Amino acid sequence: MSQSKVTADSYGKVDVSNKNNECWMLRIPPTLAAAWEDVPEGTVLGELVFRKGGKVPGKPTIKPGLDIQAEPTVAKNLPQQYSLQAMTKKLPTLHPFIRQANGSVSIQGTITRTANLQVTQDANYRQLCKTRILKSTVHKSRFVKPVEANQVVHQSKKRTAAGGAAAGGSGFGDAVHQYGKRLLEAQSNPQQAKKARFSPDQPTKSIIFELFEQQQFWAAKDLKMASGGRSDNEIREVLREIADYHRSGDHKTMWELKKEFQNKSKTTA
């Protein structure tokens, strides 16, 4: 009882008799650390395996290493094979300690090495990851289903009718919407979807005007394909002269004829 009682002599007293003991500090994955923390004191947590390196005739050189095999009964539903990585001696002076009930502090040693405990990605680990994915994604209320092209078009049509396209969204959902929108336009105007045939001696500017008569907005790469193989530099030079580039909105990264050329194109059609 006297050892657990805080007194003026015991509070803040530091015992440094064990400060020369060498200690290692390991960074452990949180799930494994929690599993080890929950078991009673005295439980075997695993085995530390020292692997000797060297050369074996006819086989690759074996590097020396340190592995930890977690006890299966402790690390349930967790990876059980780990290796010590990023081991270093370059660290400041650190001392692990225990604060006693009477207020004194006992130094347990000096940390001489640090390392990271990393999962060994073997066949058992890959099978564990596969099982976790199946359990988290495949159940009664959630499952994977392939989406057909007509479903993408139908969803895009519903979104356009609801005014979703006016919001000018971005990201994967907006890309799917734009793809569905282009499919709808191609289905409603099959003749416009066909590539035009242009003669090699026809001026690039004339070709671009004809293509803009077919649809209002174009991407530069689509114009290149539809123009019969004109160079990207030629097309972009003409676009900078006669068209405006949309940097945001529903037609982001698309080109549109300038207002003065739109009227000209309609009168010449």
Salt bridges, closest charged atoms under 4 A:
ASP67 OD2 - ARG51 NH1 2.56
ASP174 OD1 - ARG159 NH2 3.96
ASP232 OD2 - ARG236 NE 2.97
GLU241 OE2 - LYS205 NZ 2.83
GLU256 OE1 - HIS246 NE2 2.84
